[in-house]
Amino acid sequence: MRNNVIRLKSIEINHFKNVAHGFLGFENKNSKSQANILGLYGQNGSGKTTLIDVLELLKTLLCGMPVAARFSDFIQTDNNFSAIRYTFQIEEYEPEAVFTAIYEVSLRKSNEPISQNTDFSGSTHKEKAEIFNEVLSASYSSKDIKERMSTIVDTDCSDENVFLPRAKYNLLFGKSKTNKADLIVAKKLTRSTSRSFIFSKEFLDELRNDTEKTLYHKLFEHLVHYGNTELFVINTVNSGLISLNALPLSFNIHEKGISSIGNILISLNDSSLIPEQAFQVVENTIRHMNVVLEQLVPGLTISVQNLGFEYTKDGTKAARIQLFSNKNSKVIPLQYESEGIKKLISVLQLLIVVYNKPSITVAIDELDSGIFEYLLGEILRIISEKGKGQLIFTSHNLRPLETLDKGCIAFTTTNPENRYIRLSNVKATNNLRDFYYRSIFVSGQDELVYDPTNNSEIAMAFKEAGTENEE
């Protein structure tokens, strides 16, 4: 039996980090493959990581988790709020039907300061991000039912109304005063805790208690399932952890009817202590990964050694493990492999899932970090031609421009009001890498894709800076 398939169709970003406005569609209409790949390229500081950040925000909201305080710093200082719009397509197979869903959300700096919130970089945040003006709209089409695009939930109203339109509120929750009182409390609570209201546990619990299920009840469940089990976002924090000799291992494993989904951080400096139940997951993940790894890096596999079980301070049984690299009959601790190998290992299981499962979205910032450019291009070519899932990545390495269809590539511009574009006038015979270089030097696009630099001025700046140091 086929599973339902959810795809992210587009994202619109407003007043977030260095993007005043940007729109990106993820569909490649020229592709004959089931896979949906989009690589984003552009100058440093031009909005590539912003795309990964708004995908991280989406996952956090769909999972009903608090939004990290650092997101308050992403709101442009000359604007009171940021607004993001996500569009999805959901294909159901029993019955055969299609939802198109649009989720709009805004965030602003909260009026309630927090005493301290320190992120991974050591930066301390004194303000938190407040989620507001959530709007969920949808259309539905099946053999027997046709529902036009309409608003299901709009939270831009007084707390007493919970959300509008009233007809949809009554459809989802009925006219129970108890439900309404609980939802009013939940709306205030989620605002103060930097969470989505409509994907919060409180909202969903009330929704699931309703005995009369509608099309829209299914829509919420589809999106929550997608955020919790099918959307993976890998940002540059992973690369930082790898540099510190820690391996963030992401996985989505289904074996013998058991699903294991998530990530685990394994120390590489020495042995690492992990929960007993996680040991089998790590073993299974590595076993699946080795099938592909030894083809990508001929003869290379990795192994996990259980050094014994221990009990932690809270009485939990844990396994002490160490990861090893095996190549040419030589076994060494994985910590001595290159950062490129470690980066490849940390994301490889997710690439395997993207290749095999259509309802998976994986977004990776700086996918090329440390990976040999020829290998990177070939991996992406294979996934684009024969894969099934959705892969979104940023990169500085231009090799994929030579191996991927032009529909799989988007570029940043120097215009913050129109931050993302696809190159125009690209012919089938053009080498996209050469075409992009030409667009940098002689333009030819509606927007500039590179803020020009002057070599002589750069050289003079180096000289001037060095002279000042000598003084």
N, C-alpha and C positions, 0 to 999 in steps of 0.2 A: 504494500500500500504506500502510495506517495504521501509525503508530508506537505503541509502548507509551506509556501515560499514567500518570504518578505524581502523586498529590495528597497534600498534607499534610492529614490529617483533624483532628488535635487536638494540643495541647501542654499538658502539665501541668508546673508549675514549683513547686519547693519550696526555700525558704531561699536565694533568689537576689536580691540587691539588696534592694529594699523589698517583696518578695513572699514572705511566709511560705508561702502556698499560693495557687495560682491555676490555673484550668483554662479553656482556650478551645477550643471546637469551631469548625471553619471551614466546615462544610457549611451551606448554606441550602436546606432542604428545600422551601421555597416557590418557589424560583426555577425558571423553565422554561428558563433560559439555560444553556449549557455553562460559562459563566464562574463563577468562585468568588471572590467579593470579601468581604473583611472589613475594616472600618474601626474602629479603636479610639479611643475618646474618653474624656476625663476630666480631672480637676483636675491642675495642675502637680505633679510629683513623686509621682504615684499609680501608676506602673508601666507606662506606655505604652512608653517606650523599653526597658524590661526585655524586652518581647516581641521587639523587634528584636535585642537583644543575644543572646537564646537562639537566634534564627534564625542570627545570625552564627556563634555557637558550633557549631551544627549543620553549617553549610557547611564550617567549618574542620575538623571531625572527619571528615566524609565525604570530604573531599579529602586526608586523611592529613597535614594540616599542623599545626605546633606551635600550641597555643592561646596567645594573647597573655598576657603576664604580668599585664596589668591585670585579667584575669578572676579572679585570686586575690583582688582587692579586692572582688569582687562577692559573695563568700561571706559570709553574715550572721555577724557577730562572735559572736553567742550560739549559733552552731551550728558543728559541726566540718566540715560539708560541705554542698554544694548538690546537688540531684538534679533531673534533667529527664527527661521522658518524651515521646517523639515517636511519633505513630501515623500510618502511611501506608496508602494504598490504591494498589495497582499493578495496572493492567489490561493484560493481554497480549492480543495479537490473533492470534498464530500460535504455539501454538494459543490459542483463546479461553479465557482463564482470569483469575482474580483472586487476588492475594496481599493479605492484610492483615498488615502488619509493624509491630512495636512495638520501638523502640530506646530503651533506658533507659541513662542515663549519670550518673555522679556526679563531682564535682570538689572537691578540697580543696587547702589550701595545702601546698606541698611541704616536706618536711623538709630539702631541699637548697637553700639560698639561692643566689641568683645575684648576681654582683657588681654588675650594672647592666643595666636594661632600660628604656629611655626611650621613651614613646609619643609620638604626634603632638602632644600638648598640652604636652610638656616634663616631665611627671610621671615620676619615676624609681621603678621597682619593684624591691624587693630580694627578693621571693619570687615563685615561679612557681606556676601551677595544675597540679595533678597529676590526671590522668584515671584513674579506677578504677571498679570494679564495672560494667563494661559488660555489658548483657544485650540480646540480639537474639532476639525471638520472632516466629513467623509462622504463619499458616494459609494454605491453598491450596485453590482450588476450580476444577475444570474439568469438562468433560463426563464424563471418564473417571476423574478422580482427586479424592478428597476428603481433605484433611489438616487435622485440627483444630489449633487454636492450641497451639503447643508451643514450648519453649525450644530455640533452635538453638545459641546460645553464651551462656555465663554465666562471666565471668572472675573472679567472686568465689570464688577457690579458690587453693591453693598454686601457685607458679610451675611446680612439677614436673608438676602435672596440666594445665597450660596453660589449659584451660577445661573446663567441664562442660556438659551431660551427656556421659559417655564414649561413649555410643552415637552421638551426633551427631559427636563428635570423630573416631571411627573412620570414620564415613560420609564426612566431608569430607576427611580426611587419611590414612586407612588406619592401619596399625600400624607405619609406618617409624620407626625410632629416629632417623634423620637428620632427618626432618621435625620430630620432637618436640624435638630438641636445638636446632634453628634457631629454632623457635617460642618456646622458653624464653628464649633470648637476645633475640629480638625483643620479647617481653613486657616484659623488664627495660629494654630500650633505649627503647621508646616511653613507658614510665612516666617515665623520667628526662628525656625530651625533650618532655614535655607533649603527647603525641599519642595519638589513638585507637589501641588495639592492633588491633581487629578490622577497621579500615579503613586500616591502615598498609600501605605498599608491601611490607614484609616479609611480613605475613600474607597479602596478596593474591597475592604471587608464589608462595608455597607452595601456596595454594589453586588457582591456575591451572596449576600443574605436575601436579596430580592428573589422571590420564587419564580417570577415571570421573566424569563430570559428573552432578550431581543437581539437583533443583529448587532446593536451597538455594545451590548455586553461582550460579544465575541471580539469586537474590535479592540476593546481594552485588553483582553486576555492575549490577543495576538501581539500587541505592542509590548506588553510587559514581558512576555516570553522571549521576544526578540531581544530586548535590552538585557535580560538576565542571562540568556544562554547562547545567543547567536551573534551578538555584536561584541567585537574585541578591539580595543584601542591600545596601541603600543606607542608610547611617546619617547622622547629622548631621555627620560629618567632611566629607561632600561639600559641605554648606552652608558650612562653615568655609573649605574650599578655594576655593569660588566667591567668598567675601568677600575672599580674598587674590588674586583675579583669576587663578585657575587653574580650568580646566574639566575635571572628571573625567567622561570620556565612556564610558558603558557600552554594550556592543553584543552582539548575537547575530544574526549575519548569515549567511545561506545563499544563495550565488549561484554559478551555473554549477558545481554539484557541490562547491563549496569552502565549508567552515564556518569562520567567524571568531567566536570567543567570548572575552569578557574585558572589560577596561577599560584606558583609557589617559589619562594626565594631560597636558593641553595648557596651556601657559602662555599667558595672554592679555595680559600686560603688553607683550610684544614678540613677535618670532618665536620659534618653539619647534622644537627639534631632536628628531625622532622616527626610529626605525629605518625603513629603506627599505621593508621589507615591511609596516610599519604604515601607510604613507602610503595605499596602495590601500584598506586597511580603513577608514581615516578618510573617504576620498572616498566609498566605497560607503555607509557609515553616514549621512553627511550627505545624500547623494542620496535615500536611502530616507526619511530624516527630513523633508526639505523638502516631500514630498508632503502630509504631515499638518500640518507647521508653518504653511504659508501658509493653511491653513484655520482653524487655531486663532488665529493672529494675522494677520488678512487682509493679504496682500501681502508678508509677511515671509519671507525665506529666508536661509540662511547659506551661505557658500562657503569653500573652503579654497584658498589660493594657495601653490603650491610655489615657493619663492624660490631653489631650487637644491639640489644634492646636495653633501654634505661627508663627510669621513672623520673619525670620532672618534679619540680617542687610542689606542684598542685596535684601530684599523684597520677598524672596521665602517662600512659606508656608511649614511648617514642623510640624511633630507630635512629641510630647514629650511622650516617652514610658518608661515602666519599665517591666523587665522580672521577673516572679515569678515561683517558684517550688511548685508543688501540690502533696502531698503524704499523704495517710491516713487521708484525710480531713483536713490536715494542710497546710496552704499557707505561704510560707516564700520567701523573695527576693532570686533570683537565686544566688546572690553573695555568699550566705552562704553554698551553696552546695560544694562538694569536687571538686578538680581540675580534677579528673577522670571523673566525671559526666559532667563537662563543656567541657572537651576534646571530650567526646563521642557526646555531643550535637553539637559541632562545625563541626564535620565531618559526622554526621549521615545522613543528607540529601544526601550527595554525595554517601555514601554506598548504600542508597536506589536506587539511579540512576544507580550505577554499577550493582546492582542486576537485574534491569529491562531493561536496554538499552544496546544493544551490541556495539554501536559506542561511548562509553564513556571510557576515560582513566583517572583514578584517582591515583595520586602518593602521598603517605603520609610518611613523615619522622617520625620515632619513634611513630608508630601507637599505641604501647603498653603503652605509657606514661600515667600512672594513671589508666589504665583500668584493672579490675580484670582478672587475667590470664585465668581462666576457661571460662569466658564470651568471651574474645578475641578469644580463640580457637574455640568456638562454632560459633561465628559470621563468622569467616573466613571459617569454614567447610561448613556452609550453603551457603555462596556466591560461594564457589568453586564447590559445587555440583549442585546448581540450578540457579546460576546467569547467566548473559549474557555479562557483560562488562569486562573491563580490570582493574585490581587493582594491583598496584606496591607499596610495602611498605618495610620499614626497621623496625627492632625490635631487642630488647635485650631479650625479653621474649621468652623462648623456647617452650612454650606450643603449638603453631601452628605446630611445627615439629611433634607433635603426632596426629594432626587432618588433616593435609594437605598431599596430595600425594607428593612423593619425587620430582616429576617434577615441583612442585610449589615453590621449595626452592633452592636458590643459596647461596654461601658462599664467603666471602672475604678470601684472603690468605696473607701471610707475604711477598710475592714476588711482588714488585711494577710493574714488567714487565709482570706479569700474575695475575692481581689482583682479578679476579672473576672466580669461578669454580663451577661445580656441583660435588657432592661427587660420586666417582666411587665404584663399587662392593657392592652397596646397594641392598640387597635382599628384596623381597616383605614381608618377615616375620620379617625384621629388624625394630626395633623402631628407627626412624631417630634421635630422641633426644639422645638416648643412643649411637647410632653409631657416632654422631657428637662429643660427649664427648670422645669416644674412639679415634677418629681421633685427638683430641687435645692432649691426653696423650701419645698415641703410634704411632701417624701419620698413615701410611698406604695409604696415598694419594700421588699423584705426587707432590703436593705443600703443604707446611706447612700451616695449617689454624690458628695457634696460635703461637705467639712469646713467648716462655716459660718464666715463671716467677718463682722465687725461694722464697718460703715462709720464710725461715730463713733469707735471705738477705733483704726481705721486712721488717721483724720484726726488724732487725738490723738498717735499714734505719730510721724506726720510732723512735727507741731509740736514734740514733745519732742526728736526727733533734731536738728531745726534749731536749737533753743534751745541744746542742748549744743555744737553746732558754733560758735555765736556766742561762747560762753564760752571 
